[in-house]
Amino acid sequence: MTSPIFKDAITVKNSHGLHLRVASELVKLCRQYQSKVTLARPGEPPASAASPLSLLALAVTSGTKLEVVAEGPDARQALTAVVDYFAMNPNAEK
């Protein structure tokens, strides 16, 4: 049986983009879930949301659109947590 996969799209609104503090908070959030969470620019390879260096390597600036994908037993919850993080966090929003 395959793991469920859930996807959504966000736009980073923070004027500083996805910087170290935001990446670290996102990693901490994603590590609470069993599911694998990735972020990617459309058409580009994904970065693991469990790795701050991978997230920083995306070089996300303000206005960047990202696809968020969660795969695993609690994928729906993980995806919702990431999307909500960007929607409610003063450093980034949906």
C-alpha positions in Angstrom: 0.0 0.0 0.0 1.4 3.4 -0.9 1.5 6.3 1.5 -0.9 9.2 1.0 0.4 12.2 -0.8 -1.0 15.7 -0.3 0.0 18.9 -2.2 -0.6 22.6 -1.9 1.0 25.8 -3.2 2.2 28.8 -1.2 3.7 32.2 -2.1 6.3 33.5 0.3 5.4 37.1 1.2 8.2 37.8 3.7 10.3 40.7 2.4 13.4 38.7 3.4 12.3 35.4 1.8 12.9 32.1 3.4 15.9 33.0 5.6 17.6 31.0 8.3 15.2 31.7 11.1 12.2 30.8 9.1 13.9 27.7 7.7 14.8 26.6 11.2 11.3 27.0 12.5 9.9 25.2 9.5 12.3 22.3 10.0 11.3 22.1 13.7 7.7 22.0 12.7 8.1 19.3 10.0 10.2 17.0 12.3 7.1 16.6 14.5 5.5 14.5 11.7 6.4 11.0 10.4 5.6 12.2 6.8 8.3 13.5 4.4 7.7 17.1 3.5 9.3 18.9 0.6 9.2 22.3 -0.9 10.0 23.2 -4.5 9.8 25.9 -7.0 7.6 24.7 -9.9 9.6 22.5 -12.3 12.7 22.3 -10.0 13.9 19.5 -7.7 12.4 19.5 -4.2 14.1 20.3 -1.0 13.5 18.4 2.2 11.7 20.4 4.9 13.7 18.4 7.4 17.0 20.1 6.4 17.6 23.8 6.9 20.5 23.8 4.4 18.2 22.2 1.7 15.6 24.9 2.3 18.2 27.7 2.2 19.5 26.2 -1.1 16.2 27.0 -2.7 17.2 30.7 -2.5 13.6 31.8 -1.9 12.9 35.5 -2.1 9.7 37.4 -1.5 7.0 36.5 -4.0 8.5 33.0 -4.7 5.8 30.4 -5.4 6.5 27.0 -3.8 4.8 23.7 -4.1 4.5 21.9 -0.7 4.3 18.1 -0.8 3.7 15.8 2.1 3.9 12.0 1.9 3.4 9.5 4.7 1.0 8.4 7.4 0.2 11.9 8.7 0.7 13.7 5.4 -2.6 15.7 5.6 -1.7 17.0 9.0 1.9 17.8 8.0 0.8 19.7 4.9 -1.8 21.6 6.8 0.8 22.6 9.5 3.2 23.9 6.8 0.5 25.9 4.9 -0.8 27.3 8.2 2.7 28.2 9.2 3.1 30.4 6.1 -0.4 31.8 6.5 -0.1 32.7 10.2 3.6 33.4 10.7 4.5 37.1 10.5 7.7 36.2 8.6 5.8 34.4 5.8 2.3 33.9 4.5 0.2 32.0 2.0 
